[in-house]
Amino acid sequence: MAALMLALGLLAGCSREVLYNKLDEQQANEVVAALLNNNIDADKRQAERGEGWQVVLDRRDMPAAVAVLRDEGLPHQSTDNISQIYKKDGFVSSPQEDKQRFIYAREQQLGHTLRQFDGVVDAYVYLSIPDKSPIDDKPPSGSASVVIITRPNAGIEGRAPDIKAAVMNGTDGLTDPSRVTVQFFQRAPTELPQAAASGGFARSDVTSLAMLGTAGLVLLLAIVLLWRNRGALLGGRSRTLTRTSMSHER
């Protein structure tokens, strides 16, 4: 039994590991698709107790997977996180809390829209919408700051007017393009260390094969031991049955 438990433990060590946890299904699909497109075998599965989705893959692919997802800006933040960031402590929310929830949700929606532009890896929108003055009928003039993370040589800096228009059209009280600033940053591809890119994977393969070989030998040893001691096991069982039958006869 000890040998069997050791074999099962060694085999479990070769199983796939969780890269991300508690993702919604769209996030999990995006992560898995990006990894598969980069020849990294990955899959999604539902987490225990229904707490979102998990992305699982082989341990040796972890460094490459993290690099790929960093370059792709994944997983994107879900707008569902607003309920965790701005939790309702009571039955009635204050106007300020409702406003913060509204602004945060709008920022996330605008960021999702801007990420659809070709060449954009990630996008962040920060809105500043002042409260309406009770003594002035003039609508408040808001402002916005937009941060765009692009792929190398994406060449989308010329689309700044389109980005400003998308933000203004999706925000009430934001009508002046001069009050919308757009900044572009390039994200260079992550380069894995030479050891991780070549030798690291080779060592991982050797380790996995060694673990599998050891597990197979231990399992074979357990089978041999059980086979050699089958007589003792069966004899002990027959003696037990005999004692039981004799006690019944008495």
Secondary structure, DSSP 8 states (H G I E B T S, - for coil): -HHHHHHHHHHHHTS-EEEEEEE-HHHHHHHHHHHHHTT--EEEEE-GGG--EEEEE-GGGHHHHHHHHHHHT-S---GGGHHHHS---SSS--HHHHHHHHHHHHHHHHHHHHTTSTTEEEEEEEEE-----TT--S----EEEEEEEE-TT---GGGHHHHHHHHHHTSTT---GGGEEEEEEE-------HIIIIIHHHHHHHHHHHHHHHHHHHHHHHHHHHHHTHHHHHHHHHHHHHHHHHHHH-
